[in-house]
Amino acid sequence: GYHDALTGCVCAFPPFVKMPLSLPPARVFAELVPSPLGTNGSENDSPGLAKGSPRFLQPPGREVHVSGAAELSAGPDRAKVTIRLRSRKPEASAARSSVTRRLDYIAQAARQRGGISEENVTVTKNFSRIDNAYRMEAEVCITFTDFEKMQDVCNFLAEKLDSSVIISPPQFYHTVETIDNLRRQVCLAAIGSAQRKAQEVCRLFGQSLGKPLLLREEEMKEWEGHLENHITDLSDSLSLQQRLQSAIIYVSSKMFAVFEIKGEKKRKHTALLNKN
């Protein structure tokens, strides 16, 4: 031991010597536990067991507890393009006529080149008088499902109408149905991961996996994609591919599952029935 000159005591460790740190707990892959339930599915229903008996005195049902995780992603399935145009003329009819001609041209291009129906096009108009002139403004919002056709329509209008219209960058998004389907799929994938893990554990110990006794979702997370170059604030400078990447939605799920472990007698009995 170490002798402390000040106190006259013998210490197990010298001063300022750090004790070794305890290791963090290991992550459990799976656990096999006895079931707290009796043969009829309720506590303490076996003869000879008093009510409130400790867990280790409960009937010898067997379970495997596992966790499973999954992560899925989905790209956007819709894109909205906004086109703005205006006209200022001394006469009201001239201002209206100028905007109306371009609106008809935009609608025709969206229909013929983009295959867009009227229900996917929204038009708003605003007419006002400023000093001795009349101003007509219009905004067209077009929803696309085919992004290649969207590019073709936007490029065509930019070429033909030039600076008389302002075409905003596309806004990509997901429909509610797409997000709901992604949530369901990632949940099922996490359950499948837990089931495969339980099967591997049972196979390792020569057991047979039974029916699920409990399925519980412990965590669900959702987030959108991010750009590696961190220029999301400069939205006007993003390329089309960068916009698509930033609009990807990710969903992850963590599931906790409890499965029954079939006994040897039950398996042998099933094998005999199959032979007969």
N, C-alpha and C positions, 0 to 999 in steps of 0.2 A: 504494500500500500504506500501512499504518499503521506509523509509526516508534515503537518502544518506547524510551522514554528510559532505562529501567533497564538493558536488555540491549543496546541499540544495534542491535537487529535490526529488519528490516522485515517486518511480519506481513501476511498476506493479509486478516485481519479484526481489528478493534480488540478490546480486552479486553471480556469480558462480553457480546459480541454472540452471540446464539444462532444456530447453524446451522439452516437449514430442515430440518424433520422429514421423513423419508421417508414416502411415502404407503403405506397398507396394501395388500396384494395384492388385486387384483380377483377376484371370484368367477367361475369359469369356467362358462359355460353348457354348453358341450360341447367336445370336442376330437376332431380327426381325426388318427389316427396310423397309421403302417405296422404291419402285423402282424408279430410276431416269429416267426411260424410259417411253414413252407414250404408247398408245395402239398399235401403229404400230411399236414399237421397236426402235424409234428414239426420241431424246430429243425434248421437247417443241412442240409436234405435237398435243396437245389438244387445242381446241379453248379457247381463253381468257387468254392464258399464253404467255407472251412476251419471246422473245429469251433471254437466260441468266438468267432466273428466278432462285431464290434460290432453293436448293434441297427440302426444306419443302413445296414449292409451286407446286412441280411436281405432275403428276397424281398419284392416290393412289394405284399403284401396290404394291404387298407385296412379300417380299423375306425372306428367312431364310439363314443366313450365318453360316457355321459350319466348323470345322476342324476335320480331322481324321488322325490317325497314325497306323502303323502296323510294325511289325518286324518278319522276317522269317530267317531261317538258313538252310543250306544244307551241308551234309558231302561230302568229296571228292569222286569222282567217277572214278578216275584213280590213279594208282601207278606205278612208274618207278623204276626198280631195275637194278643196274649196277654191272656187274660181270667182274673182271679183272684177267687175267692170263698171264703168261710169261714163257719162256723157254730159257736157255742159254746152247748151246752145241758147241763142237769143230767143228762140221760139220753143214752146213746150212740145209741140208735135215732133219737131226735129230731134229733140233730146230723147223722147220716147222711141222714135223710129230707129235711132242709132243703137240703142241698147237692145231693142227687140230683135233686130236683125242678128246681132251677135248671140243673143240667147238661143234663137232658133238654130244657128250654126253649131253652137255647143251641144244642144240636145241631139241634133242629127249625128254629130261625130260620136257622141257617147252611145247612141243607139246602134249605129252601123259598125263602128270599129271596136266598141267595147261590149256590145251585146247587153247594154243596160236597159232595164225596163223603167217605166215612168215611176214606179213605186220606190225606186232607189235614187231618185233625183228630187231634190228640194230646192225651190227657187223663192227667194225673198226680194221684194222691190221697195225702193224708197224714192219718192219724188219730192223735190223741194225747190223753192225759189230763192236765189241769192242775188241781191241788188237788182240788176236789170236782165238777169239770165235765169235759165231753168236748168236744174241739175237732176239727172236721173241716175240712180245707183242700183245695182243688182248683185246678188250673191247666189251662186249655184253650188250646192253640196251634192257630190256624187259618191255613192257607196259602191265599191268594187269588191268582187270575190276572186277575180282573176288578176293577179298583180302584173302579169306581162301585158295584158290588154290595157291595164291602167297606164302603164308606161307609154304604150303606143298612143293612147288618146291624148295624154298630157304633152307628149312630144309633138304630135300633130297640131294641137291647138296653139302651142307656143310658136310653132313655125308659121302657121297661117294667120293668126291674130296678132302676133308680135307683141308690142308693148301696150296694146289697147286693152289687154286683160292681165290680171295678176293671178298666177296659179300658185297656190300654197303647197308646201311639201306634204306628202301623204301622211295621215295619222293612222297608224296600224293599231288594231285592237282585236279582242276575242269576243265572240258571242257568249251569252250566258250558257247556252247548251254545250259549247266546247269546254268551258271551265268546269261545269258540273260533271261532264263525262271524264275529264282528266282527274278530278277528285275521286270518282268511283274507281277508275282504273288503278290509281296509285294505292288505294286502300286494298283492293284485291291483290295487287302485286305484293304488298307487305304481308298480307295473310298467307299467300303462297310461300313467301320466304320463311315465315315462321313454321309452316307445316313441313317444308323440306328439312329444316333444321331439326325438328322433332323426330322426323323419320330417320335421319342420320344418327341421332342419339340412340334411339331404340335399336336400330340395326347394330350399332356398336356394342350394345349389351345383349344382343340376341333376343330382343323383345319385339313385340308387334304393336304398332301404333293404333289406337282406337279412335273413337269419335271426339270432336272438340267439346270441351265442357265450358269454356269461357273464351270470348274474343272481345278485346277492349282496345280501342284506339287511344294511345297515350299522347300522341302529338301529331299535329298537322301544320305544315308551314307552306306559305306561298310567297314567291318573290319574282320580280321581273329581271330579265337579263341586264347585264351591265357591259359597258365598253371598256376594253383594256386601256385605251388611251385617255380615258376620263375627260372627254370633251362633250359631255351630255348637255352642258349649259349652252353651248354654241349650237343650238338646234338647227339653225339655217345652214350650217356648214357640214352637217352629217350627210354621208352618202346613203343611197337607198339600202345597201346591204347593212350599214351600221344601224339604220332605223329598224330594219327587220330584226337584227340581233338584239337590240335593246328592248324590243317588244315581246321577245320570247318569255313565256311564263313557265316557272318551275314550281312543282308541287312535291313535297315529301311527306311521308307518313311513317309513323312508328306504331306497331301493334304489339300487344301482349296477348299471349294465347296459352291456354291450359288444355292439354289433350289427355285422354285416358290411355293407360297402358294395359293392353290385353295380357292376361295371365297365360301360363303354359297350359293349364288344364283346359281353358277356354279354347285355345288354339288347337289342342289335340282333339277336343270334342268336335270342333268345326271340321277338322281334317277327316275324321271318321264319318261324319255326315256327308261330306262331299264324295267319299269313296262309295258309300252306300247309295 
